[in-house]
Amino acid sequence: MYSLHQLFSGKIEFTDAYSLDAALKELKEETGFRMHYFRVRWLNHNEKYNYNIYTIELDSKEKPK
């Protein structure tokens, strides 16, 4: 999808209540960004590969730590 980035690797672990928990954890591990739930928007679910797609809009001033 144009202008969207995918986090590869990682998986939903026993401690993750939802796929969003896993996505936010992976985002922090891979980029250093720490996001809150209210900044994340669900886009779609891909039936073929069984995954959810989320989006986060970053401010131009935000940079990884």
N, C-alpha and C positions, 0 to 999 in steps of 0.2 A: 504494500500500500504506500502511496506517495507520501513522503515526509513523515513516515512512521518508522520507528526503530524497534527491533525485536531483541529481547534478551534471550539468548540461547543458553543452554545448560540449566542445571537445577531441576528440581522436581518438587511436587507437593509431598511434604513429610508428615509424619504422624502428628507433630506439634502444630501444623498449620490447619486452622479451622476451615479455611476457604481458599480457593485458588488465588484470591486477592492477597491474602496473607503471604502466600508463597511468592507472588509477583513482587510485592513490596520488599520482601526480604532479599530476593534476588537482585532487585534494583540497587539496594543499599550495598550488597556485597560486591557487585560488579562495577558500580559507578561512584559510590560514596554518597549518592543522593538519598536523603531520608524524607519520605513523603507521608503525609497524613491521609487518611481515608477520604476526607472531604475534597481533596484535590484530584481524586481519581474518578474517571467516568468509564463505565462499562460500555463497550461498543457492540460486541457480537460474540457468538459462540460458534466455533468451527466444528461442525459435526464430523467431518472427514477425519480430522486429527484429534478431536475431543479436547479442545482448549478454548479458554475465554480470551477475548481481546479487550484490553483496557487502554485508555489514553490519559496522559497527564500533560497539561500545558505548562511549560516552564517560562519564567520571566527571562528576559535577555541578560539579566545580571546574575542569574543562578549558574554556578559552576560546580563541578564535582570537588569534593574535599580531598 
